[in-house]
C-alpha cells in the first residue's frame, strides 16, 4: 500500500474528490489537509512556496514531491492497477477522456456549480452574467455527448471502469447544483449508478 501521501484540498471541490475517489478504489490512504479557497488560503506565501506555486488545489504530496492537477494525481495513484488500460489504443482513449473532461466538461459544468453554490446568482458580476449563456450551452453539449457515448457502452473507455470514469463522475454527479437536469440523460444516470456501485467507492462528503 502507498504511504506518505498528503492531499492538499478543498473537500467540496470535485477535482479534489477525484483524487479521494481514486484512492478509495486502489486502497491508498491519504492524509488530508484542508484549505478554504474562499478565504484565499491557497494564495498565501507559504502555500505558494511550499505546496503549489500556481496557487491551486488539489495538490497531491508524495513524500517530499508534489503533484498538482487532479487528473495527473489520479493517474499517479492508479498506476499499475486495472483503472489504467494497458492496451495501447485503450490507454490513449482513456487519456482522451481525461483531456476532454478538463477542456470541455469541467470549465462549464463545474464552473456553474461554483457560481451558483459559492457566489450566488444575486452576486454574479457583469462578466459572469455575460458568460453564463455560453457556459450553459457548452455544459449541455458536454452532457449530451456523454449521454450519447454511454448509449452503447457501460464505461467511457476500454470497456472497463477506468480513471476516465472517475474523472467524469466527480462533477457530473453533482451537476444539478449548477442548474443542469440529470433526468434528461438516462444513460448518464445509469452510468452514475454503476460507478457508485463499484467496490471502494466513497462519496464526495465522506
C-alpha positions as CSV (number, residue, x, y, z in Angstrom):
1,X,0.0,0.0,0.0
2,X,1.2,3.5,-0.8
3,X,2.2,5.6,2.2
4,X,3.3,9.2,2.8
5,X,0.5,10.6,0.7
6,X,-0.9,14.0,1.6
7,X,-3.8,15.6,-0.2
8,X,-3.9,19.4,-0.1
9,X,-7.5,20.0,-0.9
10,X,-10.8,21.9,-0.6
11,X,-13.0,18.9,0.1
12,X,-16.1,20.3,-1.7
13,X,-14.2,20.6,-4.9
14,X,-14.9,17.9,-7.5
15,X,-11.3,18.0,-8.6
16,X,-10.2,17.1,-5.1
17,X,-12.9,14.5,-4.8
18,X,-11.5,12.7,-7.9
19,X,-8.3,12.0,-6.0
20,X,-10.0,10.7,-2.9
21,X,-12.2,8.5,-5.1
22,X,-9.2,7.1,-7.0
23,X,-7.5,6.4,-3.6
24,X,-10.6,4.6,-2.4
25,X,-10.5,2.3,-5.5
26,X,-6.9,1.5,-5.2
27,X,-6.7,1.2,-1.4
28,X,-4.4,4.2,-0.9
29,X,-4.6,6.0,2.4
30,X,-4.4,9.8,2.2
31,X,-3.7,12.3,4.9
32,X,-5.9,15.3,4.1
33,X,-5.1,18.9,4.6
34,X,-8.0,21.4,4.1
35,X,-7.7,24.9,2.6
36,X,-10.5,27.4,2.4
37,X,-10.3,28.7,-1.2
38,X,-12.9,31.4,-0.4
39,X,-10.5,32.8,2.2
40,X,-7.6,32.8,-0.1
41,X,-5.7,30.1,1.8
42,X,-4.1,28.7,-1.3
43,X,-2.7,32.1,-2.2
44,X,-0.6,32.6,0.9
45,X,3.2,33.0,0.6
46,X,3.7,29.7,2.4
47,X,1.3,27.8,0.2
48,X,2.9,29.2,-3.0
49,X,6.4,28.5,-1.8
50,X,5.9,25.0,-0.3
51,X,2.8,23.4,-2.0
52,X,1.9,24.7,-5.4
53,X,3.3,27.9,-7.0
54,X,0.2,28.0,-9.1
55,X,-1.9,28.7,-6.0
56,X,-4.4,25.9,-6.7
57,X,-5.7,22.7,-5.2
58,X,-5.8,19.8,-5.3
59,X,-2.1,19.0,-5.0
60,X,-1.0,15.5,-4.1
61,X,2.1,15.4,-1.9
62,X,4.1,12.2,-2.3
63,X,6.7,12.2,0.4
64,X,8.7,15.4,-0.5
65,X,7.4,15.8,-4.0
66,X,4.2,17.5,-5.2
67,X,1.8,16.5,-8.0
68,X,-0.7,19.3,-8.9
69,X,-3.5,18.8,-11.4
70,X,-6.3,16.4,-10.4
71,X,-6.1,14.0,-13.3
72,X,-2.4,13.7,-13.1
73,X,-2.7,12.9,-9.4
74,X,-5.3,10.3,-10.2
75,X,-3.0,8.7,-12.7
76,X,-0.2,8.5,-10.2
77,X,-2.4,6.7,-7.7
78,X,-3.9,4.3,-10.3
79,X,-0.5,3.4,-11.9
80,X,-0.2,-0.3,-12.3
81,X,-3.9,-1.0,-11.5
82,X,-6.8,-2.1,-13.7
83,X,-8.0,1.5,-13.6
84,X,-5.5,2.2,-16.4
85,X,-5.8,0.1,-19.5
86,X,-2.6,-1.5,-20.8
87,X,-3.5,-1.9,-24.4
88,X,-2.2,1.0,-26.5
89,X,-5.4,2.3,-28.1
90,X,-7.5,1.8,-24.9
91,X,-4.9,3.7,-22.9
92,X,-4.9,6.6,-25.3
93,X,-8.7,6.6,-25.4
94,X,-8.8,6.8,-21.6
95,X,-6.4,9.8,-21.8
96,X,-8.6,11.4,-24.4
97,X,-11.5,11.5,-22.0
98,X,-9.2,12.9,-19.2
99,X,-8.2,15.7,-21.6
100,X,-11.8,16.3,-22.7
101,X,-13.0,16.4,-19.1
102,X,-10.6,19.3,-18.3
103,X,-11.2,21.1,-21.6
104,X,-14.9,20.7,-22.3
105,X,-16.6,19.4,-19.2
106,X,-15.1,20.9,-16.1
107,X,-14.8,24.5,-17.3
108,X,-18.5,24.6,-17.8
109,X,-20.3,22.0,-15.6
110,X,-18.1,22.6,-12.6
111,X,-17.9,26.4,-13.1
112,X,-21.7,26.8,-12.9
113,X,-21.8,24.7,-9.8
114,X,-19.3,27.0,-8.2
115,X,-21.0,30.2,-9.4
116,X,-24.4,29.2,-8.1
117,X,-23.3,27.4,-5.0
118,X,-20.5,29.6,-3.8
119,X,-21.0,33.0,-5.3
120,X,-24.8,33.1,-5.6
121,X,-26.8,34.3,-8.6
122,X,-27.6,37.6,-6.9
123,X,-23.8,38.3,-6.7
124,X,-22.9,37.4,-10.2
125,X,-20.6,40.0,-11.8
126,X,-21.5,41.6,-15.2
127,X,-18.8,39.4,-16.8
128,X,-20.3,36.2,-15.2
129,X,-23.8,37.2,-16.4
130,X,-22.4,37.8,-19.9
131,X,-20.6,34.4,-19.9
132,X,-23.5,32.4,-18.4
133,X,-25.3,31.5,-21.6
134,X,-22.1,30.3,-23.3
135,X,-21.1,28.2,-20.2
136,X,-24.6,26.8,-20.0
137,X,-24.7,25.8,-23.7
138,X,-21.2,24.2,-23.5
139,X,-22.1,22.3,-20.4
140,X,-25.3,21.0,-22.0
141,X,-23.3,19.9,-25.1
142,X,-20.8,18.0,-22.9
143,X,-23.6,16.2,-21.0
144,X,-25.4,15.3,-24.3
145,X,-22.1,13.9,-25.8
146,X,-21.6,11.8,-22.6
147,X,-25.2,10.5,-22.8
148,X,-24.8,9.6,-26.4
149,X,-21.5,7.8,-25.8
150,X,-23.0,5.8,-23.0
151,X,-26.0,4.7,-25.0
152,X,-24.0,1.8,-26.4
153,X,-21.5,1.1,-23.6
154,X,-21.2,0.8,-19.8
155,X,-17.9,2.7,-19.4
156,X,-16.1,5.6,-21.2
157,X,-13.0,3.7,-22.4
158,X,-11.7,0.2,-22.9
159,X,-15.0,-1.5,-21.9
160,X,-14.0,-1.3,-18.2
161,X,-14.1,1.0,-15.3
162,X,-11.1,3.4,-15.6
163,X,-9.8,6.7,-14.3
164,X,-11.8,8.3,-17.1
165,X,-15.0,7.3,-15.4
166,X,-13.7,8.6,-12.0
167,X,-12.7,12.0,-13.5
168,X,-16.0,12.4,-15.3
169,X,-18.1,11.2,-12.3
170,X,-16.8,13.8,-9.9
171,X,-18.5,16.9,-11.3
172,X,-21.3,15.1,-13.3
173,X,-22.9,13.5,-10.3
174,X,-23.3,17.0,-8.7
175,X,-24.1,18.9,-11.9
176,X,-27.7,19.7,-10.8
177,X,-26.2,22.2,-8.3
178,X,-25.2,24.2,-11.5
179,X,-28.7,24.1,-12.9
180,X,-28.4,21.0,-15.1
181,X,-31.1,18.2,-15.0
182,X,-29.8,14.7,-14.8
183,X,-33.3,13.4,-15.6
184,X,-32.7,14.4,-19.2
185,X,-29.8,12.0,-19.5
186,X,-30.9,8.4,-18.7
187,X,-27.7,6.9,-19.9
188,X,-25.6,9.1,-17.7
189,X,-28.0,8.3,-14.8
190,X,-27.4,4.6,-15.3
191,X,-23.6,5.1,-15.5
192,X,-23.6,7.2,-12.3
193,X,-25.3,4.3,-10.6
194,X,-22.7,1.8,-11.9
195,X,-19.8,4.0,-10.8
196,X,-21.3,4.4,-7.3
197,X,-21.7,0.6,-7.1
198,X,-18.0,-0.1,-7.6
199,X,-16.0,-1.6,-4.7
200,X,-14.1,1.1,-2.9
201,X,-16.5,3.9,-3.8
202,X,-16.5,6.9,-1.5
203,X,-18.9,9.8,-1.6
204,X,-17.9,13.5,-2.0
205,X,-18.8,14.3,1.6
206,X,-17.0,11.4,3.1
